[in-house]
Amino acid sequence: MRNIRLVLQYDGGRYEGWQRLGSGRAGRTIQGLLEEALSAMTGEEIELTGSGRTDAGAHALGQVANFHTGSTMSLRAMQDWLERELPRDIAVSGMDEVETRFHARYHARFKRYAYRIDTGRVHDVFMRRYALHIPRLLDWDAMRQAADLLCGKHDYTSFTNARMKDKSAVRELFSIQFEKAGQHVDLVFSGEGFLHNMVRIMAGTLLETGYQRLAPGEIPRIIAARDRQAAGPMLPAHALVLLEVGYE
């Protein structure tokens, strides 16, 4: 069996997230649609493994997934077929054949997400589906201080909506960068992995410091609380994009 790795771009605006929905649940997902397309292409029942979930309405520039197949189609023929058959809001930007044991989720070493803020007095019409418009002035210095305090290896229970129970919420967040381009600022989160809704809640907490409703020095207390109610609000998904998944 061959093991094929895909690098995917998608506009998640009209989908119920990455993960295939269980039986009896209505809604289109990226994974479900891709599995249908790959199964039709190969004549096999394909199960696609993604590097992780993305939320309903969130986007990707560099999602990674893999599948096993007995098909003898060339990679070029596969990519051309998918380009023809997939909807215009999903694209396979890269494809290669990898070792049989490669697993898109288990072998991922880091991920990068961006949360985009439109800071213009007047919103950018062409980015309205991909950026959160905040026309008011923000305290960027306070946000950077808070961002530095968020980084490190911590239990991030305060920054997820998932019920962890017996699962560990410890993750290592490498950095949060502020990348400005015109009236847009991307909050770029790099880490070994992220909990459900973690980036959106962290971005919401950073905005609370930008509004001067939360002092940056409160971040260690919020982390230590391990209580979702201690952190800031969860921001909308439409401004979130998975930029990259890294492997050794």
Secondary structure as a PSIPRED ss2 file (coil, helix, strand):
# PSIPRED VFORMAT (PSIPRED V4.0)

   1 M C   1.000  0.000  0.000
   2 R E   0.000  0.000  1.000
   3 N E   0.000  0.000  1.000
   4 I E   0.000  0.000  1.000
   5 R E   0.000  0.000  1.000
   6 L E   0.000  0.000  1.000
   7 V E   0.000  0.000  1.000
   8 L E   0.000  0.000  1.000
   9 Q E   0.000  0.000  1.000
  10 Y E   0.000  0.000  1.000
  11 D C   1.000  0.000  0.000
  12 G H   0.000  1.000  0.000
  13 G H   0.000  1.000  0.000
  14 R H   0.000  1.000  0.000
  15 Y C   1.000  0.000  0.000
  16 E C   1.000  0.000  0.000
  17 G C   1.000  0.000  0.000
  18 W C   1.000  0.000  0.000
  19 Q C   1.000  0.000  0.000
  20 R C   1.000  0.000  0.000
  21 L C   1.000  0.000  0.000
  22 G C   1.000  0.000  0.000
  23 S C   1.000  0.000  0.000
  24 G C   1.000  0.000  0.000
  25 R C   1.000  0.000  0.000
  26 A C   1.000  0.000  0.000
  27 G C   1.000  0.000  0.000
  28 R C   1.000  0.000  0.000
  29 T C   1.000  0.000  0.000
  30 I H   0.000  1.000  0.000
  31 Q H   0.000  1.000  0.000
  32 G H   0.000  1.000  0.000
  33 L H   0.000  1.000  0.000
  34 L H   0.000  1.000  0.000
  35 E H   0.000  1.000  0.000
  36 E H   0.000  1.000  0.000
  37 A H   0.000  1.000  0.000
  38 L H   0.000  1.000  0.000
  39 S H   0.000  1.000  0.000
  40 A H   0.000  1.000  0.000
  41 M H   0.000  1.000  0.000
  42 T H   0.000  1.000  0.000
  43 G C   1.000  0.000  0.000
  44 E C   1.000  0.000  0.000
  45 E C   1.000  0.000  0.000
  46 I C   1.000  0.000  0.000
  47 E C   1.000  0.000  0.000
  48 L C   1.000  0.000  0.000
  49 T E   0.000  0.000  1.000
  50 G E   0.000  0.000  1.000
  51 S C   1.000  0.000  0.000
  52 G C   1.000  0.000  0.000
  53 R C   1.000  0.000  0.000
  54 T C   1.000  0.000  0.000
  55 D C   1.000  0.000  0.000
  56 A C   1.000  0.000  0.000
  57 G C   1.000  0.000  0.000
  58 A C   1.000  0.000  0.000
  59 H E   0.000  0.000  1.000
  60 A E   0.000  0.000  1.000
  61 L E   0.000  0.000  1.000
  62 G E   0.000  0.000  1.000
  63 Q E   0.000  0.000  1.000
  64 V E   0.000  0.000  1.000
  65 A E   0.000  0.000  1.000
  66 N E   0.000  0.000  1.000
  67 F E   0.000  0.000  1.000
  68 H E   0.000  0.000  1.000
  69 T E   0.000  0.000  1.000
  70 G C   1.000  0.000  0.000
  71 S C   1.000  0.000  0.000
  72 T C   1.000  0.000  0.000
  73 M C   1.000  0.000  0.000
  74 S C   1.000  0.000  0.000
  75 L H   0.000  1.000  0.000
  76 R H   0.000  1.000  0.000
  77 A H   0.000  1.000  0.000
  78 M H   0.000  1.000  0.000
  79 Q H   0.000  1.000  0.000
  80 D H   0.000  1.000  0.000
  81 W H   0.000  1.000  0.000
  82 L H   0.000  1.000  0.000
  83 E H   0.000  1.000  0.000
  84 R H   0.000  1.000  0.000
  85 E H   0.000  1.000  0.000
  86 L C   1.000  0.000  0.000
  87 P C   1.000  0.000  0.000
  88 R C   1.000  0.000  0.000
  89 D C   1.000  0.000  0.000
  90 I E   0.000  0.000  1.000
  91 A E   0.000  0.000  1.000
  92 V E   0.000  0.000  1.000
  93 S E   0.000  0.000  1.000
  94 G E   0.000  0.000  1.000
  95 M E   0.000  0.000  1.000
  96 D E   0.000  0.000  1.000
  97 E E   0.000  0.000  1.000
  98 V E   0.000  0.000  1.000
  99 E C   1.000  0.000  0.000
 100 T C   1.000  0.000  0.000
 101 R C   1.000  0.000  0.000
 102 F C   1.000  0.000  0.000
 103 H C   1.000  0.000  0.000
 104 A C   1.000  0.000  0.000
 105 R C   1.000  0.000  0.000
 106 Y C   1.000  0.000  0.000
 107 H C   1.000  0.000  0.000
 108 A E   0.000  0.000  1.000
 109 R E   0.000  0.000  1.000
 110 F E   0.000  0.000  1.000
 111 K E   0.000  0.000  1.000
 112 R E   0.000  0.000  1.000
 113 Y E   0.000  0.000  1.000
 114 A E   0.000  0.000  1.000
 115 Y E   0.000  0.000  1.000
 116 R E   0.000  0.000  1.000
 117 I E   0.000  0.000  1.000
 118 D E   0.000  0.000  1.000
 119 T C   1.000  0.000  0.000
 120 G C   1.000  0.000  0.000
 121 R C   1.000  0.000  0.000
 122 V C   1.000  0.000  0.000
 123 H C   1.000  0.000  0.000
 124 D C   1.000  0.000  0.000
 125 V H   0.000  1.000  0.000
 126 F H   0.000  1.000  0.000
 127 M H   0.000  1.000  0.000
 128 R C   1.000  0.000  0.000
 129 R C   1.000  0.000  0.000
 130 Y C   1.000  0.000  0.000
 131 A C   1.000  0.000  0.000
 132 L E   0.000  0.000  1.000
 133 H E   0.000  0.000  1.000
 134 I C   1.000  0.000  0.000
 135 P C   1.000  0.000  0.000
 136 R C   1.000  0.000  0.000
 137 L C   1.000  0.000  0.000
 138 L C   1.000  0.000  0.000
 139 D C   1.000  0.000  0.000
 140 W H   0.000  1.000  0.000
 141 D H   0.000  1.000  0.000
 142 A H   0.000  1.000  0.000
 143 M H   0.000  1.000  0.000
 144 R H   0.000  1.000  0.000
 145 Q H   0.000  1.000  0.000
 146 A H   0.000  1.000  0.000
 147 A H   0.000  1.000  0.000
 148 D H   0.000  1.000  0.000
 149 L H   0.000  1.000  0.000
 150 L H   0.000  1.000  0.000
 151 C C   1.000  0.000  0.000
 152 G E   0.000  0.000  1.000
 153 K E   0.000  0.000  1.000
 154 H E   0.000  0.000  1.000
 155 D E   0.000  0.000  1.000
 156 Y C   1.000  0.000  0.000
 157 T H   0.000  1.000  0.000
 158 S H   0.000  1.000  0.000
 159 F H   0.000  1.000  0.000
 160 T C   1.000  0.000  0.000
 161 N C   1.000  0.000  0.000
 162 A C   1.000  0.000  0.000
 163 R C   1.000  0.000  0.000
 164 M C   1.000  0.000  0.000
 165 K C   1.000  0.000  0.000
 166 D C   1.000  0.000  0.000
 167 K C   1.000  0.000  0.000
 168 S C   1.000  0.000  0.000
 169 A C   1.000  0.000  0.000
 170 V E   0.000  0.000  1.000
 171 R E   0.000  0.000  1.000
 172 E E   0.000  0.000  1.000
 173 L E   0.000  0.000  1.000
 174 F E   0.000  0.000  1.000
 175 S E   0.000  0.000  1.000
 176 I E   0.000  0.000  1.000
 177 Q E   0.000  0.000  1.000
 178 F E   0.000  0.000  1.000
 179 E E   0.000  0.000  1.000
 180 K E   0.000  0.000  1.000
 181 A E   0.000  0.000  1.000
 182 G C   1.000  0.000  0.000
 183 Q C   1.000  0.000  0.000
 184 H E   0.000  0.000  1.000
 185 V E   0.000  0.000  1.000
 186 D E   0.000  0.000  1.000
 187 L E   0.000  0.000  1.000
 188 V E   0.000  0.000  1.000
 189 F E   0.000  0.000  1.000
 190 S E   0.000  0.000  1.000
 191 G E   0.000  0.000  1.000
 192 E C   1.000  0.000  0.000
 193 G C   1.000  0.000  0.000
 194 F C   1.000  0.000  0.000
 195 L C   1.000  0.000  0.000
 196 H C   1.000  0.000  0.000
 197 N C   1.000  0.000  0.000
 198 M H   0.000  1.000  0.000
 199 V H   0.000  1.000  0.000
 200 R H   0.000  1.000  0.000
 201 I H   0.000  1.000  0.000
 202 M H   0.000  1.000  0.000
 203 A H   0.000  1.000  0.000
 204 G H   0.000  1.000  0.000
 205 T H   0.000  1.000  0.000
 206 L H   0.000  1.000  0.000
 207 L H   0.000  1.000  0.000
 208 E H   0.000  1.000  0.000
 209 T H   0.000  1.000  0.000
 210 G H   0.000  1.000  0.000
 211 Y C   1.000  0.000  0.000
 212 Q C   1.000  0.000  0.000
 213 R C   1.000  0.000  0.000
 214 L C   1.000  0.000  0.000
 215 A C   1.000  0.000  0.000
 216 P H   0.000  1.000  0.000
 217 G H   0.000  1.000  0.000
 218 E H   0.000  1.000  0.000
 219 I H   0.000  1.000  0.000
 220 P H   0.000  1.000  0.000
 221 R H   0.000  1.000  0.000
 222 I H   0.000  1.000  0.000
 223 I H   0.000  1.000  0.000
 224 A H   0.000  1.000  0.000
 225 A H   0.000  1.000  0.000
 226 R C   1.000  0.000  0.000
 227 D C   1.000  0.000  0.000
 228 R H   0.000  1.000  0.000
 229 Q H   0.000  1.000  0.000
 230 A H   0.000  1.000  0.000
 231 A C   1.000  0.000  0.000
 232 G C   1.000  0.000  0.000
 233 P C   1.000  0.000  0.000
 234 M C   1.000  0.000  0.000
 235 L C   1.000  0.000  0.000
 236 P C   1.000  0.000  0.000
 237 A H   0.000  1.000  0.000
 238 H H   0.000  1.000  0.000
 239 A H   0.000  1.000  0.000
 240 L E   0.000  0.000  1.000
 241 V E   0.000  0.000  1.000
 242 L E   0.000  0.000  1.000
 243 L E   0.000  0.000  1.000
 244 E E   0.000  0.000  1.000
 245 V E   0.000  0.000  1.000
 246 G E   0.000  0.000  1.000
 247 Y E   0.000  0.000  1.000
 248 E C   1.000  0.000  0.000
